[in-house]
Amino acid sequence: MKTLVIILAVLSLTPAKSQPTLETGSISSAAERLKPGEYLWAPDVAPEGPILLVVSLATQRAIIYRNGVPIGISTVSTGRPGYQTPTGVFTVLQRHVEHYSRKYGNAPMPYMQRLTWGGIALHGGNLPGYPASHGCIRLPTQFARLLYGVTRLGMSVVITDRVTVPHLAPAEALLSGSATERSATRSDMWRPDLAPDGPVSIVISTSEGRMIVLRNGKIIGRAAITFDGTIDQTSAYVLNGPADKQNWLRINLPGQSAALATNLRGRIHVRDDIRQKVQSILRPGTTVVVTPDTLSPTDRDRRITVIENVAPDQPED
């Protein structure tokens, strides 16, 4: 685990509560000391860089990373039995400072950041110390406000049911294998004009041999890929620094083999023209997800929610 050697400022919804401090120690031990409704916030530790939020259902904690460094830890309250919060890799699809739930009696959802059109979102709310929501991830309202201030549409959110907190580890360049001669298919598409700017996310399904490229939460590209061998785990990466340096950080999800990143190196093959187009839009903070799961909307049980970018006429919330 990464160790902080600074003092993190602590803010709490209730000033009368005892406020934990962190002088030295691991992120996991700092998270354990937090009481329901408390959080740690130290954005100056990493003033700029790509943002990633990791939520653990098992510990009811969330950690926000910027440029690979934890800048905040918060208690959360996720979905209660019958309304479980889904796990996986998500992107922020919609943001509202003031939002109310049509589905649940106009309940307030301040600083809402939507993760699925089916009603799962980050927002401020009550934290009783255990899972109590209808599937959303409740945060202390002040932390939700601070988080809202540093995040943007398309930000990646990893939700895991593991106890261990993920850490970031260096990874080799992705999409760097020799180009395949496979011809373009009718489903291939490259339309960067559909979203001229914003965060970039790339999802690669090894079972389907397909890559989807999103910018600002909208699909701007699809292409065929080939993959050597098989994988049985989802892995995720974030680009740290200029695209020409290919400095990717692997999101080491709990329970995954440390050798996973090495095993992926050189195994993902795309046509040269596609790789060049993708490389032209890479920016610090770009997220790549490699998964054995399908990207097909018809396979709801194994679908990767990160590509759920087309909003229905009436989102469920």
C-alpha positions as YAML, in Angstrom:
chain: A
units: angstrom
residues:
- id: 1
  name: MET
  ca: [0.00, 0.00, 0.00]
- id: 2
  name: LYS
  ca: [1.13, 3.57, -0.67]
- id: 3
  name: THR
  ca: [2.03, 5.39, 2.54]
- id: 4
  name: LEU
  ca: [1.29, 9.04, 3.18]
- id: 5
  name: VAL
  ca: [3.85, 10.98, 5.19]
- id: 6
  name: ILE
  ca: [1.75, 14.11, 5.59]
- id: 7
  name: ILE
  ca: [-1.11, 15.24, 7.77]
- id: 8
  name: LEU
  ca: [-4.45, 15.09, 5.97]
- id: 9
  name: ALA
  ca: [-6.95, 17.80, 6.86]
- id: 10
  name: VAL
  ca: [-10.19, 16.38, 8.22]
- id: 11
  name: LEU
  ca: [-13.62, 17.84, 7.61]
- id: 12
  name: SER
  ca: [-16.80, 16.45, 9.16]
- id: 13
  name: LEU
  ca: [-20.49, 17.13, 8.79]
- id: 14
  name: THR
  ca: [-20.80, 17.41, 12.57]
- id: 15
  name: PRO
  ca: [-18.09, 19.59, 14.19]
- id: 16
  name: ALA
  ca: [-18.85, 18.09, 17.60]
- id: 17
  name: LYS
  ca: [-17.61, 14.68, 16.48]
- id: 18
  name: SER
  ca: [-14.07, 13.65, 17.35]
- id: 19
  name: GLN
  ca: [-11.94, 14.21, 14.27]
- id: 20
  name: PRO
  ca: [-9.43, 11.53, 13.26]
- id: 21
  name: THR
  ca: [-6.00, 12.61, 12.05]
- id: 22
  name: LEU
  ca: [-3.46, 10.92, 9.82]
- id: 23
  name: GLU
  ca: [0.20, 11.63, 10.37]
- id: 24
  name: THR
  ca: [1.87, 8.52, 8.99]
- id: 25
  name: GLY
  ca: [0.43, 5.17, 8.06]
- id: 26
  name: SER
  ca: [-1.32, 3.30, 5.30]
- id: 27
  name: ILE
  ca: [-4.42, 4.39, 3.47]
- id: 28
  name: SER
  ca: [-6.31, 1.33, 4.70]
- id: 29
  name: SER
  ca: [-5.59, 2.11, 8.36]
- id: 30
  name: ALA
  ca: [-6.65, 5.72, 7.87]
- id: 31
  name: ALA
  ca: [-9.89, 4.57, 6.26]
- id: 32
  name: GLU
  ca: [-10.60, 2.15, 9.11]
- id: 33
  name: ARG
  ca: [-10.41, 4.94, 11.70]
- id: 34
  name: LEU
  ca: [-13.15, 6.98, 10.05]
- id: 35
  name: LYS
  ca: [-16.57, 6.98, 11.69]
- id: 36
  name: PRO
  ca: [-19.82, 7.14, 9.65]
- id: 37
  name: GLY
  ca: [-20.10, 10.58, 8.04]
- id: 38
  name: GLU
  ca: [-16.40, 11.40, 8.38]
- id: 39
  name: TYR
  ca: [-13.83, 11.85, 5.64]
- id: 40
  name: LEU
  ca: [-10.29, 13.02, 4.89]
- id: 41
  name: TRP
  ca: [-9.51, 15.60, 2.20]
- id: 42
  name: ALA
  ca: [-6.06, 16.77, 1.07]
- id: 43
  name: PRO
  ca: [-6.17, 17.90, -2.59]
- id: 44
  name: ASP
  ca: [-2.85, 19.74, -2.37]
- id: 45
  name: VAL
  ca: [-1.01, 16.41, -2.13]
- id: 46
  name: ALA
  ca: [-1.55, 16.05, -5.90]
- id: 47
  name: PRO
  ca: [-2.75, 19.40, -7.32]
- id: 48
  name: GLU
  ca: [-3.36, 18.08, -10.84]
- id: 49
  name: GLY
  ca: [-3.55, 14.92, -12.90]
- id: 50
  name: PRO
  ca: [-6.02, 12.14, -13.80]
- id: 51
  name: ILE
  ca: [-8.82, 11.42, -11.32]
- id: 52
  name: LEU
  ca: [-10.01, 7.96, -10.27]
- id: 53
  name: LEU
  ca: [-12.57, 7.05, -7.57]
- id: 54
  name: VAL
  ca: [-12.54, 3.58, -5.96]
- id: 55
  name: VAL
  ca: [-15.49, 2.43, -3.81]
- id: 56
  name: SER
  ca: [-15.34, -0.69, -1.61]
- id: 57
  name: LEU
  ca: [-18.73, -2.18, -0.74]
- id: 58
  name: ALA
  ca: [-17.10, -4.46, 1.83]
- id: 59
  name: THR
  ca: [-15.54, -1.65, 3.88]
- id: 60
  name: GLN
  ca: [-18.10, 1.09, 3.01]
- id: 61
  name: ARG
  ca: [-15.24, 3.40, 2.06]
- id: 62
  name: ALA
  ca: [-14.30, 5.43, -1.01]
- id: 63
  name: ILE
  ca: [-10.85, 6.68, -2.00]
- id: 64
  name: ILE
  ca: [-10.21, 9.34, -4.63]
- id: 65
  name: TYR
  ca: [-6.88, 9.30, -6.45]
- id: 66
  name: ARG
  ca: [-5.38, 12.14, -8.44]
- id: 67
  name: ASN
  ca: [-2.28, 11.41, -10.50]
- id: 68
  name: GLY
  ca: [-2.06, 8.08, -8.70]
- id: 69
  name: VAL
  ca: [-1.97, 9.66, -5.22]
- id: 70
  name: PRO
  ca: [-4.86, 9.41, -2.70]
- id: 71
  name: ILE
  ca: [-6.23, 12.90, -2.05]
- id: 72
  name: GLY
  ca: [-9.38, 11.90, -0.16]
- id: 73
  name: ILE
  ca: [-10.96, 9.08, 1.82]
- id: 74
  name: SER
  ca: [-14.62, 8.94, 2.78]
- id: 75
  name: THR
  ca: [-17.14, 6.71, 4.48]
- id: 76
  name: VAL
  ca: [-20.08, 5.74, 2.25]
- id: 77
  name: SER
  ca: [-23.44, 4.00, 2.44]
- id: 78
  name: THR
  ca: [-24.23, 1.73, -0.51]
- id: 79
  name: GLY
  ca: [-27.23, -0.40, -1.50]
- id: 80
  name: ARG
  ca: [-29.04, -2.37, 1.17]
- id: 81
  name: PRO
  ca: [-30.14, -6.02, 0.63]
- id: 82
  name: GLY
  ca: [-32.44, -6.21, -2.36]
- id: 83
  name: TYR
  ca: [-30.96, -2.99, -3.80]
- id: 84
  name: GLN
  ca: [-27.29, -3.98, -4.07]
- id: 85
  name: THR
  ca: [-24.91, -1.50, -5.65]
- id: 86
  name: PRO
  ca: [-23.40, -3.07, -8.80]
- id: 87
  name: THR
  ca: [-19.67, -3.72, -9.02]
- id: 88
  name: GLY
  ca: [-17.49, -2.93, -12.02]
- id: 89
  name: VAL
  ca: [-15.85, -0.04, -13.82]
- id: 90
  name: PHE
  ca: [-18.15, 2.93, -14.53]
- id: 91
  name: THR
  ca: [-17.94, 6.43, -15.95]
- id: 92
  name: VAL
  ca: [-19.76, 9.54, -14.76]
- id: 93
  name: LEU
  ca: [-22.58, 10.06, -17.28]
- id: 94
  name: GLN
  ca: [-24.40, 13.08, -15.88]
- id: 95
  name: ARG
  ca: [-23.91, 15.66, -13.11]
- id: 96
  name: HIS
  ca: [-26.35, 17.91, -11.20]
- id: 97
  name: VAL
  ca: [-25.62, 20.02, -8.13]
- id: 98
  name: GLU
  ca: [-29.30, 19.91, -7.17]
- id: 99
  name: HIS
  ca: [-31.15, 16.73, -8.08]
- id: 100
  name: TYR
  ca: [-34.26, 14.95, -6.78]
- id: 101
  name: SER
  ca: [-35.29, 11.32, -7.21]
- id: 102
  name: ARG
  ca: [-38.52, 10.83, -9.15]
- id: 103
  name: LYS
  ca: [-38.37, 7.12, -8.32]
- id: 104
  name: TYR
  ca: [-38.15, 7.53, -4.53]
- id: 105
  name: GLY
  ca: [-40.53, 10.29, -3.46]
- id: 106
  name: ASN
  ca: [-38.54, 13.28, -4.70]
- id: 107
  name: ALA
  ca: [-35.72, 12.45, -2.27]
- id: 108
  name: PRO
  ca: [-32.84, 14.94, -2.49]
- id: 109
  name: MET
  ca: [-29.63, 13.77, -4.19]
- id: 110
  name: PRO
  ca: [-27.26, 16.74, -3.79]
- id: 111
  name: TYR
  ca: [-24.13, 16.84, -5.95]
- id: 112
  name: MET
  ca: [-25.40, 13.89, -7.97]
- id: 113
  name: GLN
  ca: [-23.00, 12.17, -10.38]
- id: 114
  name: ARG
  ca: [-24.79, 9.48, -12.38]
- id: 115
  name: LEU
  ca: [-23.07, 6.14, -13.02]
- id: 116
  name: THR
  ca: [-25.92, 4.28, -14.79]
- id: 117
  name: TRP
  ca: [-29.15, 5.35, -16.45]
- id: 118
  name: GLY
  ca: [-30.89, 2.76, -14.28]
- id: 119
  name: GLY
  ca: [-30.60, 4.94, -11.19]
- id: 120
  name: ILE
  ca: [-27.13, 4.34, -9.69]
- id: 121
  name: ALA
  ca: [-25.28, 7.53, -8.72]
- id: 122
  name: LEU
  ca: [-22.88, 9.18, -6.31]
- id: 123
  name: HIS
  ca: [-24.54, 11.83, -4.13]
- id: 124
  name: GLY
  ca: [-24.64, 13.37, -0.68]
- id: 125
  name: GLY
  ca: [-26.90, 11.73, 1.89]
- id: 126
  name: ASN
  ca: [-27.37, 10.05, 5.26]
- id: 127
  name: LEU
  ca: [-24.63, 7.63, 6.37]
- id: 128
  name: PRO
  ca: [-25.89, 5.34, 9.18]
- id: 129
  name: GLY
  ca: [-22.73, 3.20, 9.13]
- id: 130
  name: TYR
  ca: [-24.04, 0.35, 6.97]
- id: 131
  name: PRO
  ca: [-25.52, -0.21, 3.46]
- id: 132
  name: ALA
  ca: [-28.86, 1.60, 3.46]
- id: 133
  name: SER
  ca: [-29.48, 3.10, 0.00]
- id: 134
  name: HIS
  ca: [-31.56, 1.94, -2.96]
- id: 135
  name: GLY
  ca: [-28.32, 1.20, -4.83]
- id: 136
  name: CYS
  ca: [-26.72, 4.63, -4.96]
- id: 137
  name: ILE
  ca: [-23.45, 5.47, -3.24]
- id: 138
  name: ARG
  ca: [-24.20, 7.98, -0.50]
- id: 139
  name: LEU
  ca: [-21.37, 10.28, 0.56]
- id: 140
  name: PRO
  ca: [-21.11, 12.88, 3.34]
- id: 141
  name: THR
  ca: [-22.68, 15.94, 1.69]
- id: 142
  name: GLN
  ca: [-19.61, 18.10, 2.20]
- id: 143
  name: PHE
  ca: [-17.38, 15.41, 0.70]
- id: 144
  name: ALA
  ca: [-19.83, 15.03, -2.21]
- id: 145
  name: ARG
  ca: [-19.47, 18.79, -2.80]
- id: 146
  name: LEU
  ca: [-15.67, 18.64, -2.74]
- id: 147
  name: LEU
  ca: [-15.64, 15.59, -4.99]
- id: 148
  name: TYR
  ca: [-18.00, 17.30, -7.42]
- id: 149
  name: GLY
  ca: [-15.59, 20.22, -7.62]
- id: 150
  name: VAL
  ca: [-12.65, 18.14, -8.85]
- id: 151
  name: THR
  ca: [-14.38, 15.61, -11.09]
- id: 152
  name: ARG
  ca: [-15.78, 15.84, -14.62]
- id: 153
  name: LEU
  ca: [-18.05, 13.90, -16.97]
- id: 154
  name: GLY
  ca: [-16.39, 10.68, -18.04]
- id: 155
  name: MET
  ca: [-14.41, 10.22, -14.82]
- id: 156
  name: SER
  ca: [-13.79, 6.56, -14.03]
- id: 157
  name: VAL
  ca: [-15.28, 4.95, -10.92]
- id: 158
  name: VAL
  ca: [-14.28, 1.45, -9.81]
- id: 159
  name: ILE
  ca: [-16.75, -0.31, -7.49]
- id: 160
  name: THR
  ca: [-15.49, -3.48, -5.85]
- id: 161
  name: ASP
  ca: [-16.87, -5.84, -3.22]
- id: 162
  name: ARG
  ca: [-13.39, -6.72, -2.00]
- id: 163
  name: VAL
  ca: [-12.01, -5.63, 1.38]
- id: 164
  name: THR
  ca: [-8.54, -4.70, 0.17]
- id: 165
  name: VAL
  ca: [-8.11, -1.16, -1.15]
- id: 166
  name: PRO
  ca: [-6.71, -1.04, -4.71]
- id: 167
  name: HIS
  ca: [-3.40, 0.65, -5.40]
- id: 168
  name: LEU
  ca: [-1.88, 1.93, -8.60]
- id: 169
  name: ALA
  ca: [1.12, 0.18, -10.15]
- id: 170
  name: PRO
  ca: [3.16, 1.00, -13.31]
- id: 171
  name: ALA
  ca: [2.19, -0.85, -16.48]
- id: 172
  name: GLU
  ca: [3.70, -1.16, -19.94]
- id: 173
  name: ALA
  ca: [2.25, 0.60, -22.98]
- id: 174
  name: LEU
  ca: [-1.14, -0.68, -24.16]
- id: 175
  name: LEU
  ca: [-2.26, -1.25, -27.77]
- id: 176
  name: SER
  ca: [1.39, -1.58, -28.73]
- id: 177
  name: GLY
  ca: [1.38, -5.01, -30.35]
- id: 178
  name: SER
  ca: [2.05, -5.53, -34.03]
- id: 179
  name: ALA
  ca: [-0.84, -4.42, -36.21]
- id: 180
  name: THR
  ca: [-3.23, -7.06, -37.45]
- id: 181
  name: GLU
  ca: [-4.13, -7.31, -41.11]
- id: 182
  name: ARG
  ca: [-7.75, -7.93, -40.21]
- id: 183
  name: SER
  ca: [-9.92, -5.80, -42.47]
- id: 184
  name: ALA
  ca: [-12.43, -3.28, -41.17]
- id: 185
  name: THR
  ca: [-15.90, -4.57, -40.39]
- id: 186
  name: ARG
  ca: [-19.20, -2.81, -41.03]
- id: 187
  name: SER
  ca: [-19.52, -2.14, -37.31]
- id: 188
  name: ASP
  ca: [-16.23, -0.21, -37.23]
- id: 189
  name: MET
  ca: [-16.69, 3.50, -36.68]
- id: 190
  name: TRP
  ca: [-14.54, 6.58, -35.98]
- id: 191
  name: ARG
  ca: [-16.48, 9.81, -35.29]
- id: 192
  name: PRO
  ca: [-14.45, 12.04, -32.93]
- id: 193
  name: ASP
  ca: [-16.71, 14.93, -33.94]
- id: 194
  name: LEU
  ca: [-19.52, 13.37, -31.87]
- id: 195
  name: ALA
  ca: [-17.66, 14.53, -28.73]
- id: 196
  name: PRO
  ca: [-14.92, 17.02, -29.64]
- id: 197
  name: ASP
  ca: [-13.42, 17.08, -26.16]
- id: 198
  name: GLY
  ca: [-13.66, 15.57, -22.68]
- id: 199
  name: PRO
  ca: [-12.30, 12.54, -20.80]
- id: 200
  name: VAL
  ca: [-11.49, 9.46, -22.89]
- id: 201
  name: SER
  ca: [-12.36, 5.88, -21.88]
- id: 202
  name: ILE
  ca: [-11.51, 2.77, -23.90]
- id: 203
  name: VAL
  ca: [-13.15, -0.61, -23.31]
- id: 204
  name: ILE
  ca: [-11.74, -3.77, -24.87]
- id: 205
  name: SER
  ca: [-13.68, -7.05, -24.85]
- id: 206
  name: THR
  ca: [-11.39, -9.99, -25.54]
- id: 207
  name: SER
  ca: [-14.33, -12.39, -25.85]
- id: 208
  name: GLU
  ca: [-15.93, -10.31, -28.61]
- id: 209
  name: GLY
  ca: [-12.71, -9.05, -30.21]
- id: 210
  name: ARG
  ca: [-14.04, -5.52, -30.03]
- id: 211
  name: MET
  ca: [-12.91, -2.12, -28.78]
- id: 212
  name: ILE
  ca: [-15.16, 0.81, -27.90]
- id: 213
  name: VAL
  ca: [-13.78, 4.35, -27.51]
- id: 214
  name: LEU
  ca: [-15.74, 6.94, -25.53]
- id: 215
  name: ARG
  ca: [-15.12, 10.64, -25.05]
- id: 216
  name: ASN
  ca: [-17.11, 12.67, -22.58]
- id: 217
  name: GLY
  ca: [-19.36, 9.63, -22.08]
- id: 218
  name: LYS
  ca: [-20.23, 9.27, -25.80]
- id: 219
  name: ILE
  ca: [-19.10, 6.51, -28.15]
- id: 220
  name: ILE
  ca: [-16.83, 8.03, -30.80]
- id: 221
  name: GLY
  ca: [-15.21, 4.86, -32.09]
- id: 222
  name: ARG
  ca: [-15.59, 1.10, -32.50]
- id: 223
  name: ALA
  ca: [-13.07, -1.33, -33.97]
- id: 224
  name: ALA
  ca: [-12.16, -5.00, -34.21]
- id: 225
  name: ILE
  ca: [-9.17, -6.22, -32.19]
- id: 226
  name: THR
  ca: [-7.40, -9.53, -31.82]
- id: 227
  name: PHE
  ca: [-6.11, -10.84, -28.52]
- id: 228
  name: ASP
  ca: [-3.51, -13.53, -27.95]
- id: 229
  name: GLY
  ca: [-4.69, -16.22, -25.53]
- id: 230
  name: THR
  ca: [-7.49, -15.71, -23.01]
- id: 231
  name: ILE
  ca: [-8.08, -13.76, -19.79]
- id: 232
  name: ASP
  ca: [-10.55, -14.39, -16.99]
- id: 233
  name: GLN
  ca: [-10.31, -11.08, -15.10]
- id: 234
  name: THR
  ca: [-11.15, -7.46, -15.84]
- id: 235
  name: SER
  ca: [-8.23, -5.05, -15.56]
- id: 236
  name: ALA
  ca: [-8.10, -1.27, -15.81]
- id: 237
  name: TYR
  ca: [-5.42, 1.32, -16.54]
- id: 238
  name: VAL
  ca: [-5.13, 5.10, -16.40]
- id: 239
  name: LEU
  ca: [-2.74, 7.21, -18.50]
- id: 240
  name: ASN
  ca: [-0.45, 9.25, -16.27]
- id: 241
  name: GLY
  ca: [1.34, 11.99, -18.19]
- id: 242
  name: PRO
  ca: [1.73, 12.74, -21.93]
- id: 243
  name: ALA
  ca: [0.42, 10.19, -24.42]
- id: 244
  name: ASP
  ca: [3.76, 9.98, -26.26]
- id: 245
  name: LYS
  ca: [5.39, 8.68, -23.06]
- id: 246
  name: GLN
  ca: [2.86, 5.82, -22.79]
- id: 247
  name: ASN
  ca: [3.10, 5.95, -18.99]
- id: 248
  name: TRP
  ca: [0.12, 3.82, -17.98]
- id: 249
  name: LEU
  ca: [-0.73, 3.04, -14.36]
- id: 250
  name: ARG
  ca: [-2.48, -0.25, -13.71]
- id: 251
  name: ILE
  ca: [-5.41, -0.19, -11.29]
- id: 252
  name: ASN
  ca: [-4.48, -3.25, -9.27]
- id: 253
  name: LEU
  ca: [-7.96, -4.48, -8.39]
- id: 254
  name: PRO
  ca: [-8.19, -6.62, -5.23]
- id: 255
  name: GLY
  ca: [-7.87, -10.34, -5.80]
- id: 256
  name: GLN
  ca: [-6.12, -9.98, -9.15]
- id: 257
  name: SER
  ca: [-2.74, -11.44, -9.99]
- id: 258
  name: ALA
  ca: [0.17, -8.99, -9.92]
- id: 259
  name: ALA
  ca: [1.38, -10.58, -13.17]
- id: 260
  name: LEU
  ca: [-1.76, -9.58, -15.05]
- id: 261
  name: ALA
  ca: [-0.29, -6.38, -16.54]
- id: 262
  name: THR
  ca: [2.82, -8.19, -17.80]
- id: 263
  name: ASN
  ca: [0.64, -10.88, -19.35]
- id: 264
  name: LEU
  ca: [-1.34, -8.29, -21.31]
- id: 265
  name: ARG
  ca: [1.71, -6.57, -22.79]
- id: 266
  name: GLY
  ca: [1.91, -7.16, -26.53]
- id: 267
  name: ARG
  ca: [-1.23, -9.29, -26.65]
- id: 268
  name: ILE
  ca: [-3.76, -6.69, -27.86]
- id: 269
  name: HIS
  ca: [-3.56, -6.12, -31.63]
- id: 270
  name: VAL
  ca: [-5.30, -3.44, -33.69]
- id: 271
  name: ARG
  ca: [-4.79, -2.14, -37.21]
- id: 272
  name: ASP
  ca: [-2.15, 0.56, -37.54]
- id: 273
  name: ASP
  ca: [-4.64, 3.21, -38.66]
- id: 274
  name: ILE
  ca: [-6.91, 2.53, -35.68]
- id: 275
  name: ARG
  ca: [-4.02, 2.65, -33.22]
- id: 276
  name: GLN
  ca: [-2.85, 5.97, -34.65]
- id: 277
  name: LYS
  ca: [-6.35, 7.44, -34.35]
- id: 278
  name: VAL
  ca: [-6.68, 6.30, -30.75]
- id: 279
  name: GLN
  ca: [-3.24, 7.61, -29.84]
- id: 280
  name: SER
  ca: [-4.13, 11.01, -31.32]
- id: 281
  name: ILE
  ca: [-6.88, 11.55, -28.69]
- id: 282
  name: LEU
  ca: [-5.14, 10.12, -25.62]
- id: 283
  name: ARG
  ca: [-4.82, 12.57, -22.75]
- id: 284
  name: PRO
  ca: [-3.69, 12.26, -19.12]
- id: 285
  name: GLY
  ca: [-6.49, 10.52, -17.27]
- id: 286
  name: THR
  ca: [-7.54, 8.31, -20.20]
- id: 287
  name: THR
  ca: [-8.87, 5.01, -18.84]
- id: 288
  name: VAL
  ca: [-8.53, 1.63, -20.56]
- id: 289
  name: VAL
  ca: [-10.58, -1.38, -19.40]
- id: 290
  name: VAL
  ca: [-9.70, -4.85, -20.71]
- id: 291
  name: THR
  ca: [-12.37, -7.44, -19.93]
- id: 292
  name: PRO
  ca: [-13.45, -10.97, -20.89]
- id: 293
  name: ASP
  ca: [-17.07, -9.80, -20.56]
- id: 294
  name: THR
  ca: [-19.28, -8.98, -23.51]
- id: 295
  name: LEU
  ca: [-20.11, -5.44, -24.62]
- id: 296
  name: SER
  ca: [-23.44, -6.53, -26.14]
- id: 297
  name: PRO
  ca: [-26.50, -4.75, -24.68]
- id: 298
  name: THR
  ca: [-28.51, -8.00, -24.92]
- id: 299
  name: ASP
  ca: [-26.30, -9.76, -22.37]
- id: 300
  name: ARG
  ca: [-27.32, -7.70, -19.34]
- id: 301
  name: ASP
  ca: [-25.74, -10.01, -16.75]
- id: 302
  name: ARG
  ca: [-22.23, -9.64, -18.16]
- id: 303
  name: ARG
  ca: [-22.41, -6.22, -19.75]
- id: 304
  name: ILE
  ca: [-19.77, -3.64, -18.95]
- id: 305
  name: THR
  ca: [-21.67, -0.62, -17.64]
- id: 306
  name: VAL
  ca: [-18.93, 1.81, -18.65]
- id: 307
  name: ILE
  ca: [-20.37, 1.88, -22.19]
- id: 308
  name: GLU
  ca: [-23.90, 2.76, -21.06]
- id: 309
  name: ASN
  ca: [-23.68, 6.16, -22.71]
- id: 310
  name: VAL
  ca: [-27.01, 6.48, -24.53]
- id: 311
  name: ALA
  ca: [-29.52, 8.13, -22.22]
- id: 312
  name: PRO
  ca: [-33.12, 6.90, -22.31]
- id: 313
  name: ASP
  ca: [-35.95, 9.41, -22.62]
- id: 314
  name: GLN
  ca: [-36.62, 9.09, -18.89]
- id: 315
  name: PRO
  ca: [-33.66, 7.89, -16.76]
- id: 316
  name: GLU
  ca: [-34.56, 5.86, -13.69]
- id: 317
  name: ASP
  ca: [-33.65, 7.79, -10.55]
...
